[in-house]
Amino acid sequence: MPQVALNASLKGLSVWWEVLFPALFPFFVLSEILLGFGVVHLTGTLLDPLMRPLFRIPGVGGFVVAMGFASGYPVGAKLTSRLMDAKLVGREEGERLVAMTTSSDPIFLIGAVCIGFFGRSDIVPVLAAAHYGGAMLIGLLMRWSGGRSEPDAQAAPARRRRSGRLKEALAAMHRARQEDGRTFAVMLQQSLQSSLQLMIVVGGLVVFFSATLEMLVQSGLLGALRHLIVWGLDAAGASPHLSDSLVRGTFEVTLGARAAAEAGAESGAALPPLADRVAAAAFVLSWGGLSVHAQVAGLMSRTSWRYMPFLRARLLHAVLAVLLVYALWPILYRPA
């Protein structure tokens, strides 16, 4: 099916160039610069008092949460693997961190999905609250998993008694900046280079999964999965047109989110209710797609991290995000 593969690859390339690149590239550069200046270290230190009582994660996990939520998948996994290599977090803590911080970044959720795919800004509060609220609930629920492990529980309280939280945060920022040591010009150049490399990887994954998924759909190999999803949607009283979004989102989050926005458009039928399409997008964003799963597994392969807790967390996050969309829709949605 060469024509099918070519058209699907061009469609994936179009999504990357027209939506993902302008939405993500500036933020990738900015996050690298903030990391070099130590701003994220300051944020992580300020979040320290919340991390251990709420999520049973050491204070250094606050840095991962801040960067994971700000930069999106798979940054949380990349940073967690570094902490595990440095013995700053244990296996259970690392698994909780990765499960909690594997989320979309705000620029992609708002710029690419809400504005780019749906063409609506009025759904931002609902989708953001459902997606990030579900991630926080995952962190709270997973705090009960695993045994006790307190790598650095004693040092931080002593430091906090000697100095204020803000002073400690500023000191952490200063130390990070000194350890980095690069001038702004060098930092900017390296940030541009690394961000371009990451964007090329993202684009390659989108094109690859776009072509592979379309060939699987056209060949009929995904017929059983589609029928199962349609049956589940019928049982839930939702439109069967949403099945394409869930099938595609199983493999790649960008393709699934776009299909949720365009559900029913290609067939000429009436579009499903907006709330249902937003719920499908929330499911896809929280599940992450097998492409994100592969990236996370690769980044964590050198540690003792286990995939099955992560898989369960992604499924639970997806379900929680859907429930939160319907619960928050009457409260947060205000038509533009």
Number of C-alpha atoms within 10 A of each C-alpha: 9 9 8 14 18 14 14 21 21 15 17 22 20 15 21 24 14 12 19 23 18 15 21 21 16 13 18 21 20 16 18 20 20 14 18 24 24 24 19 25 28 23 20 24 23 19 20 20 17 14 18 18 12 13 22 23 26 23 22 20 28 25 21 25 24 18 23 26 20 21 25 22 22 23 24 29 27 18 22 30 24 16 17 19 15 10 12 18 25 24 17 22 28 26 26 28 28 30 25 29 29 29 29 23 24 20 21 23 24 22 22 25 29 24 17 20 20 22 13 15 16 15 23 20 17 25 29 20 17 29 27 22 16 26 26 18 17 22 24 16 14 21 19 12 13 13 11 11 15 15 14 14 13 9 9 13 11 10 12 14 9 9 10 10 17 14 14 17 22 18 16 20 23 17 15 19 18 13 12 14 13 14 10 12 9 11 20 17 13 16 19 19 13 15 21 16 12 14 19 14 12 17 20 16 19 26 25 18 23 25 22 16 23 19 18 12 16 12 11 12 12 15 14 10 14 19 13 12 18 20 15 14 16 12 9 9 9 17 17 18 23 26 26 21 26 27 22 25 29 19 23 28 27 29 26 27 29 22 26 32 25 19 27 19 13 9 9 8 10 10 18 19 11 14 18 20 24 26 26 27 34 32 32 31 29 29 29 27 22 15 19 20 21 12 17 22 18 12 19 24 13 12 16 15 21 15 16 10 16 21 14 13 25 25 15 18 31 26 18 21 32 24 16 20 28 16 13 15 18 11 10 16 16 12 8 7
